[in-house]
Amino acid sequence: MHKEDQPLIFELSTEGRIGYSLPEMDIPEIDLGELLPEGYLREEEPELPEVSELDIMRHYTALSKRNHGVDSGFYPLGSCTMKYNPKINENVARFNGFAHLHPLQDESSVQGALELMYDLQEHLIEITGMDEVTLQPAAGAHGEWTGLMMIRSYHEANGDTKRTKVVVPDSAHGTNPASATVAGFETVTVKSDENGLVDLEDLRRVVGEDTAALMLTNPNTLGLFEENILEMAEIVHSAGGKLYYDGANLNAVLSKARPGDMGFDVVHLNLHKTFTGPHGGGGPGSGPVGVKADLIPYLPKPVLVKNGDQYEFDYDRPQSIGRVKPYYGNFGINVRAYTYIRTMGPDGLKAVTENAVLNANYMMRRLEPFFDLPFDRHCKHEFVLSGKRQKKLGVRTLDIAKRLLDFGYHPPTIYFPLNVEECIMIEPTETESKETLDAFVDAMIQIAKEAEENPEIVQEAPHTTVIGRLDETMAARKPVLRYQQKQ
Ligand SMILES: *Cc1c(COP(=O)(O)O)cnc(C)c1O
């Protein structure tokens, strides 16, 4: 449903028009037929648009404006921490001394980069309350898998081979059960109680001598703080299992509470969420993993160590799970996270948490009269609403999300977590102003009123975007990824 507001580049094509100027060839022409095997040579000219340089420039600039990003507008995805990425991070990551290093350079010639990585590890150890950190994993899910493989090696080294199960709450992020499966475990679900917290009775029932670990996040994916965390740690530890903390979104506890102090043995962080690395578009990300002392022998190798005043990689780690990423992780994201931590300082990081939590509670209370609030408690960095009331009027949560596009907002996460009907999950982050939060809330309130008075406008949204409502099944199964000539 492409709106005909702007001709596509193929439609602008005029035979013979060119967008480049090259000097005349002054070297002998190569016969490609001699260089390449037959099957590799195309038989017909590709059908490319013939346009001027200015046309192509405008084409790409127009496409870039159709994207929504954190730099162009509010992006309240729950469980995803779409916060502003400070531009000083980009400047520092582009320093010649960082950007032009080669990963195969000798350690002695990259001491500054190694020092930055080592210092970052130390900061993350301090922030999480763990004993050691690896920067190797390239994403949150990759960190989860790395952590679980260490837990697996730990149990195996103790001859404890019956531990085949990983317990995951029903509100968990989808990557948790997926990582457990890829790491060779079976997933067992533990229920939430009526307060949205892990049901302790159910936890006692599912945890036993076959439990390898409990994977959890706190605050949980409903944005609620697991008040019984110490008791949960006791249940899992006394059964011989390990506690895994999904720290992808640390915005609610940063500088306030530490997974290590809550009893967790392993934690992964998403530097491309909490620590302002840009995210989306396929990365690169960074998912460092922190562990308590008894898991240190299993860390991916090489391990970055400080020897006197020299930084070096230790490969002599016989119990290591091995390398999980070529070279040393996504170094550029490490530089950005390091810059963020150093520019914020401990007080700044504390303010991040306080403002993230304040913003979420402010929005939750302003929206409460207009939407169902399934868990009426003080929330942390995010909260969930339910669109049940609107569903009775024939307006689904999907419609509300689509209608938000007309107001210029990226919709929040919807239909997740799965244990809330018609779920709308909002994470404002600390970087948005009160004016932005109010404007978004006003749009949500207007949509709630439209659902009562004029539901069609919501059901048929979006009205202002270049592409209207997609057939999402077809879009996933049969994506149209390139220009197709009109029949
Ligand atoms: C984003 C997220 C992940 C996965 O991180 P990726 O970098 O996308 O692999 C895991 N858990 C939670 C809670 C998250 O929000």
The ligand as an SDF file (V2000), in Angstrom:
LIG
                    3D

 15 15  0  0  0  0  0  0  0  0999 V2000
   16.7960   -7.3380   24.8130 C   0  0  0  0  0  0  0  0  0  0  0  0
   16.6750   -8.3610   25.8420 C   0  0  0  0  0  0  0  0  0  0  0  0
   17.3550   -9.5860   25.7070 C   0  0  0  0  0  0  0  0  0  0  0  0
   18.1180   -9.9930   24.4590 C   0  0  0  0  0  0  0  0  0  0  0  0
   19.1520   -9.1340   24.0950 O   0  0  0  0  0  0  0  0  0  0  0  0
   19.6900   -9.1520   22.5790 P   0  0  0  0  0  0  0  0  0  0  0  0
   20.8900   -8.2720   22.5950 O   0  0  0  0  0  0  0  0  0  0  0  0
   18.5770   -8.6330   21.7360 O   0  0  0  0  0  0  0  0  0  0  0  0
   20.0400  -10.5650   22.2310 O   0  0  0  0  0  0  0  0  0  0  0  0
   17.2550  -10.4800   26.7420 C   0  0  0  0  0  0  0  0  0  0  0  0
   16.5160  -10.2280   27.8480 N   0  0  0  0  0  0  0  0  0  0  0  0
   15.8340   -9.0670   27.9970 C   0  0  0  0  0  0  0  0  0  0  0  0
   15.0420   -8.8320   29.2520 C   0  0  0  0  0  0  0  0  0  0  0  0
   15.8950   -8.0980   27.0080 C   0  0  0  0  0  0  0  0  0  0  0  0
   15.2100   -6.9730   27.1500 O   0  0  0  0  0  0  0  0  0  0  0  0
  1  2  1  0
  2  3  1  0
  2 14  2  0
  3  4  1  0
  3 10  2  0
  4  5  1  0
  5  6  1  0
  6  7  2  0
  6  8  1  0
  6  9  1  0
 10 11  1  0
 11 12  2  0
 12 13  1  0
 12 14  1  0
 14 15  1  0
M  END
$$$$
